[in-house]
């Protein structure tokens, strides 16, 4: 659902966030890290990571999303 989260939503404030549904399917932990103004001003870089057996374990997979602020 992070792909449809509005730009100004609290889940997209700068910093690291953890999925309130952790652990997903009993073993997968999802977290995302938001960086403001990256790679350019008025964008957010979001790195979503999934790890097994703990939120701070080495991620098994990750994806980077960049979302621009819309409007004027």
Buried (B, 14 or more C-beta within 10 A) or exposed (E): EBEEBEEEEEBBEEEEBEBEEBBEEEEBBBBBBBBBEEEEEEBBBBBBBBBEEEBEEEBEEEEEEEBEEEEE
